[in-house]
Amino acid sequence: MIHWGIIGAGNIARRFIKGLSYSQNGKLYAVASHTATKRAELKALYPEIVTYDDYEQLLDDPQVDAVYIAIWHKEHYEWARRAILKHKAVLCEKPATLSSIQMQDLASLAKENQTFFMEAMKTRFIPLVLELKKQLDEGLIGDILRIENRFCYDITNASQTRYLFDQEQGGILNDVGSYNIASILDYIDSPVQSIESSVQYMQGVDCHDQITITFTSGQVGYLEIAMDENLSPLMTIYGSKGKITCMPFYRPTQATIELNNQEAYHIHKDYIFDDFYTEIEEVHQCLKNHQYESQRMSLKDSIDCAMLIEKIKQTFKEENHEI
């Protein structure tokens, strides 16, 4: 039984706890939060857990086997690094780091210490996504030509948005862009040839981005991300023999398949319990097999995502924008 410690006690941590509750391979053991009211709320819900007001104390607890990091983006690297050095398996919320150098460092440390690390890219473990990946690899719609996806929401009436406008970690690309990028890179394996971008700003951070990535293979990825407008989170994968659409692309349960000159049909796969469970079970399986990374969301995958996001940010600067 894997004993989990959680660093952070916000909404995402609570969703993780729910997903973990379905597992027969792991259990919640401890939570660390700097906020007394959040610690008290979780202790009331789960009286058996240990609570800490200091993250280091949680990492020093010998009963903690694995750590889920669910704090602000800019704190991910520091606490993931500390956890790895204390030989705690790490599942870190996306984006795992805010630079590729940081991600490369975590990857090196995970390998050197033979300690598991994975960015929490839950999309890679959604049952329908696994099925689509299998069928696409088998040539369902022929050669993949273009992928489009969109993750746009409106923060106008949101109560907790402070971190989104933090100059170090804020902006929509840092917030959700890794979902879009990781989804595109799941289906296209080719070096980047060029990037074109259009970006709008709000309070000094990017709030609405439209990005086109052309790969040396000739394939194209297009993503639109926003925090100033609600748009359907649709993904369309175009191939030489048809196309696939699904929504929301980052955790879909249904997809529509349209093959050339044939009637469209649907495929459906529900979550196993919820959209966190399969990601958590991947960690458990890797630990059982004494792996320091997942093959489905590898250390290289996270490095590739971080490097591509950096290249996108560079296009913002080259177009006389600032981010």
C-alpha positions as CSV (number, residue, x, y, z in Angstrom):
1,M,0.0,0.0,0.0
2,I,1.4,3.3,-1.1
3,H,1.1,6.1,1.5
4,W,0.5,9.4,-0.2
5,G,1.4,12.9,1.1
6,I,-0.1,15.9,-0.5
7,I,1.6,19.3,-0.7
8,G,-1.2,21.8,-1.0
9,A,-4.8,21.6,0.0
10,G,-6.8,23.5,-2.7
11,N,-9.5,22.2,-5.0
12,I,-7.2,20.2,-7.2
13,A,-5.8,18.4,-4.1
14,R,-9.3,17.5,-3.1
15,R,-10.1,16.1,-6.5
16,F,-6.9,14.0,-6.3
17,I,-8.0,12.7,-2.8
18,K,-11.4,11.6,-4.3
19,G,-9.6,9.8,-7.2
20,L,-7.2,8.1,-4.7
21,S,-10.1,7.0,-2.5
22,Y,-11.1,4.4,-5.2
23,S,-7.7,2.8,-5.3
24,Q,-6.8,-0.5,-3.7
25,N,-3.1,0.2,-4.1
26,G,-2.7,3.6,-2.3
27,K,-4.2,5.7,0.4
28,L,-4.1,9.3,1.7
29,Y,-1.7,9.5,4.7
30,A,-0.7,13.2,5.1
31,V,-1.4,16.7,3.9
32,A,0.7,19.8,4.2
33,S,-0.7,23.3,3.8
34,H,0.3,26.7,5.1
35,T,-3.4,27.6,5.6
36,A,-4.8,26.5,8.9
37,T,-8.4,26.5,7.8
38,K,-7.7,24.2,4.9
39,R,-5.8,21.8,7.2
40,A,-8.7,21.8,9.6
41,E,-11.2,21.2,6.9
42,L,-9.3,18.2,5.5
43,K,-8.7,16.8,9.0
44,A,-12.5,17.0,9.7
45,L,-13.2,15.1,6.5
46,Y,-10.4,12.6,7.0
47,P,-9.7,12.3,10.8
48,E,-7.1,9.6,10.3
49,I,-4.7,11.7,8.2
50,V,-1.6,13.5,9.5
51,T,-1.5,17.3,8.8
52,Y,1.5,19.5,8.6
53,D,1.9,23.3,8.4
54,D,5.3,22.9,6.8
55,Y,6.1,21.1,3.5
56,E,9.5,19.9,4.7
57,Q,8.0,18.1,7.6
58,L,5.8,16.1,5.3
59,L,8.8,15.1,3.2
60,D,10.7,14.1,6.4
61,D,7.9,11.8,7.5
62,P,9.2,8.2,6.8
63,Q,5.7,6.9,6.3
64,V,5.2,9.0,3.2
65,D,6.0,7.0,0.1
66,A,4.7,9.3,-2.7
67,V,4.0,13.0,-2.9
68,Y,1.4,14.8,-5.0
69,I,2.4,18.4,-5.5
70,A,-0.6,20.7,-5.9
71,I,0.6,24.2,-5.2
72,W,1.3,27.3,-7.3
73,H,3.2,26.7,-10.6
74,K,6.3,28.6,-9.5
75,E,6.7,26.3,-6.4
76,H,6.5,23.0,-8.3
77,Y,10.2,22.8,-9.1
78,E,11.6,23.5,-5.7
79,W,9.3,21.0,-3.9
80,A,9.6,18.3,-6.6
81,R,13.3,18.6,-6.3
82,R,13.3,18.4,-2.5
83,A,11.0,15.4,-2.7
84,I,13.2,13.5,-5.2
85,L,16.3,14.1,-3.1
86,K,14.5,12.6,-0.1
87,H,13.6,9.6,-2.3
88,K,9.8,10.3,-2.4
89,A,8.0,9.3,-5.6
90,V,6.6,12.5,-7.1
91,L,3.4,13.2,-9.1
92,C,3.5,16.9,-9.9
93,E,0.7,19.0,-11.2
94,K,1.2,20.6,-14.6
95,P,3.1,22.5,-15.7
96,A,5.8,20.5,-13.8
97,T,8.2,23.4,-14.1
98,L,8.3,26.9,-15.7
99,S,11.5,26.2,-17.7
100,S,13.0,23.4,-19.6
101,I,16.2,23.7,-17.6
102,Q,14.3,23.0,-14.4
103,M,12.6,20.0,-16.0
104,Q,15.9,18.6,-17.3
105,D,17.2,18.9,-13.8
106,L,14.3,17.0,-12.3
107,A,14.7,14.3,-14.9
108,S,18.4,14.0,-14.1
109,L,17.7,13.8,-10.4
110,A,15.0,11.2,-10.9
111,K,17.4,9.0,-12.9
112,E,20.3,9.5,-10.5
113,N,18.3,8.7,-7.5
114,Q,16.2,6.0,-9.1
115,T,13.2,7.9,-7.8
116,F,9.9,8.1,-9.7
117,F,8.7,11.4,-11.1
118,M,5.8,12.2,-13.4
119,E,4.0,15.3,-14.5
120,A,0.3,15.0,-13.8
121,M,-0.8,15.0,-17.4
122,K,-4.0,13.1,-16.7
123,T,-5.2,13.3,-20.4
124,R,-2.6,10.6,-21.3
125,F,-4.4,8.1,-19.0
126,I,-8.1,8.8,-19.9
127,P,-9.5,5.5,-21.2
128,L,-10.9,7.0,-24.4
129,V,-7.6,8.8,-25.1
130,L,-5.8,5.5,-24.7
131,E,-8.2,3.9,-27.2
132,L,-7.8,6.7,-29.7
133,K,-4.0,6.6,-29.4
134,K,-4.1,2.8,-30.2
135,Q,-6.4,3.2,-33.1
136,L,-4.5,6.1,-34.6
137,D,-1.3,4.2,-34.3
138,E,-3.0,1.5,-36.3
139,G,-3.9,3.9,-39.0
140,L,-7.6,4.6,-38.3
141,I,-7.6,7.9,-40.2
142,G,-4.4,7.3,-42.2
143,D,-1.5,9.7,-41.8
144,I,-2.1,12.5,-39.3
145,L,-2.0,15.8,-41.1
146,R,-3.2,18.4,-38.6
147,I,-4.4,18.6,-35.0
148,E,-6.4,21.5,-33.6
149,N,-7.4,21.9,-29.9
150,R,-8.8,24.6,-27.8
151,F,-9.0,25.3,-24.0
152,C,-10.7,28.7,-23.4
153,Y,-12.5,29.8,-20.3
154,D,-13.6,33.2,-18.8
155,I,-12.3,34.3,-15.4
156,T,-14.6,37.3,-15.2
157,N,-16.6,35.9,-12.4
158,A,-13.9,33.6,-10.9
159,S,-13.1,34.1,-7.2
160,Q,-9.5,32.8,-7.1
161,T,-7.5,34.3,-10.0
162,R,-4.5,36.0,-8.3
163,Y,-1.9,33.5,-9.4
164,L,-3.1,33.9,-13.1
165,F,-1.8,37.5,-13.0
166,D,1.5,36.8,-11.2
167,Q,4.2,38.0,-13.5
168,E,6.4,35.0,-12.7
169,Q,3.9,32.2,-13.2
170,G,0.7,33.7,-14.6
171,G,-0.9,33.8,-18.0
172,I,-3.0,31.3,-19.9
173,L,0.0,29.5,-21.6
174,N,1.4,28.6,-18.2
175,D,-2.0,27.7,-16.8
176,V,-3.4,25.3,-19.4
177,G,-1.1,25.4,-22.4
178,S,0.7,22.2,-21.4
179,Y,-2.6,20.3,-21.8
180,N,-2.8,21.5,-25.4
181,I,0.9,20.9,-26.2
182,A,1.0,17.4,-24.6
183,S,-2.0,16.4,-26.6
184,I,-0.5,17.5,-29.9
185,L,2.8,15.9,-29.1
186,D,1.0,12.6,-28.2
187,Y,0.1,12.2,-31.9
188,I,2.9,14.1,-33.7
189,D,6.5,12.9,-33.2
190,S,8.6,15.3,-35.3
191,P,11.0,18.3,-34.7
192,V,9.4,21.8,-34.8
193,Q,10.1,23.7,-38.0
194,S,8.3,27.0,-37.2
195,I,5.8,28.7,-34.8
196,E,3.4,31.5,-35.5
197,S,1.5,33.1,-32.7
198,S,-1.1,35.8,-32.0
199,V,-1.4,36.9,-28.4
200,Q,-3.6,39.3,-26.3
201,Y,-2.7,40.6,-22.9
202,M,-4.5,41.4,-19.6
203,Q,-2.8,42.9,-16.6
204,G,0.6,42.1,-18.1
205,V,0.1,38.4,-18.8
206,D,-1.1,36.6,-21.9
207,C,-4.8,36.0,-21.8
208,H,-5.7,34.8,-25.3
209,D,-3.3,32.9,-27.5
210,Q,-3.6,31.4,-31.0
211,I,-0.6,29.3,-31.9
212,T,0.3,27.4,-35.1
213,I,3.2,24.9,-34.9
214,T,4.6,23.5,-38.1
215,F,6.7,20.3,-37.8
216,T,9.4,19.2,-40.1
217,S,7.2,16.3,-41.1
218,G,4.8,18.8,-42.6
219,Q,2.2,18.1,-39.9
220,V,0.6,21.0,-38.2
221,G,-0.6,21.6,-34.7
222,Y,-3.0,24.5,-33.8
223,L,-4.0,25.6,-30.4
224,E,-6.2,28.3,-29.0
225,I,-6.1,29.0,-25.2
226,A,-7.8,31.8,-23.3
227,M,-9.0,33.1,-20.0
228,D,-11.1,35.9,-21.4
229,E,-13.7,33.9,-23.4
230,N,-15.6,30.7,-23.0
231,L,-15.3,28.4,-26.1
232,S,-15.9,24.7,-26.5
233,P,-12.7,22.6,-25.6
234,L,-12.8,20.7,-28.8
235,M,-10.0,18.7,-30.5
236,T,-10.0,17.7,-34.1
237,I,-7.5,15.3,-35.6
238,Y,-7.3,15.4,-39.4
239,G,-5.9,12.5,-41.3
240,S,-5.5,11.4,-44.9
241,K,-8.5,9.1,-44.5
242,G,-10.8,11.1,-42.3
243,K,-11.0,13.0,-39.0
244,I,-11.7,12.5,-35.3
245,T,-13.4,15.1,-33.0
246,C,-13.8,14.9,-29.2
247,M,-14.7,17.2,-26.4
248,P,-13.4,18.2,-23.9
249,F,-10.1,17.1,-25.4
250,Y,-8.2,16.9,-22.1
251,R,-10.7,14.4,-20.6
252,P,-13.1,13.1,-23.2
253,T,-15.5,10.2,-22.9
254,Q,-16.8,10.3,-26.5
255,A,-15.3,10.8,-29.9
256,T,-16.8,11.1,-33.4
257,I,-15.0,9.3,-36.2
258,E,-15.6,10.4,-39.8
259,L,-13.9,8.3,-42.4
260,N,-13.8,9.5,-46.0
261,N,-17.0,8.7,-47.8
262,Q,-18.5,6.8,-44.9
263,E,-21.1,7.7,-42.3
264,A,-19.8,9.1,-39.1
265,Y,-19.9,6.9,-35.9
266,H,-19.1,7.4,-32.3
267,I,-17.0,5.6,-29.8
268,H,-17.5,5.9,-26.1
269,K,-15.5,5.0,-23.0
270,D,-16.3,6.2,-19.5
271,Y,-13.8,7.1,-16.9
272,I,-12.8,4.4,-14.4
273,F,-14.3,6.1,-11.4
274,D,-13.2,9.6,-12.3
275,D,-10.6,11.4,-14.4
276,F,-7.9,11.2,-11.7
277,Y,-8.0,7.5,-10.9
278,T,-6.2,6.1,-14.0
279,E,-3.4,8.7,-13.6
280,I,-2.9,7.7,-10.0
281,E,-3.0,4.0,-10.9
282,E,-0.2,4.6,-13.4
283,V,2.0,5.8,-10.6
284,H,1.1,2.8,-8.5
285,Q,1.9,0.4,-11.4
286,C,5.3,2.2,-12.1
287,L,6.2,2.0,-8.4
288,K,5.3,-1.7,-8.3
289,N,7.6,-2.3,-11.3
290,H,10.4,-0.2,-9.7
291,Q,10.3,2.4,-12.6
292,Y,11.5,6.0,-12.1
293,E,9.3,7.2,-15.0
294,S,6.1,6.4,-16.9
295,Q,6.4,5.3,-20.5
296,R,3.1,7.0,-21.2
297,M,4.1,10.4,-19.8
298,S,7.9,10.1,-19.6
299,L,10.5,12.5,-18.4
300,K,11.4,13.2,-22.0
301,D,7.7,14.0,-22.7
302,S,7.7,16.6,-20.0
303,I,11.0,18.1,-21.2
304,D,9.6,18.2,-24.8
305,C,6.5,20.1,-23.6
306,A,8.6,22.6,-21.6
307,M,10.9,23.2,-24.5
308,L,8.0,23.8,-26.9
309,I,6.3,26.2,-24.5
310,E,9.6,28.1,-24.3
311,K,9.8,28.3,-28.0
312,I,6.2,29.7,-28.1
313,K,7.1,32.3,-25.5
314,Q,10.0,33.3,-27.7
315,T,7.7,34.0,-30.6
316,F,5.7,36.3,-28.4
317,K,8.9,38.3,-27.7
318,E,10.0,38.3,-31.4
319,E,6.6,39.8,-32.3
320,N,7.4,42.7,-29.9
321,H,5.1,41.3,-27.2
322,E,6.1,40.8,-23.6
323,I,5.3,37.8,-21.4
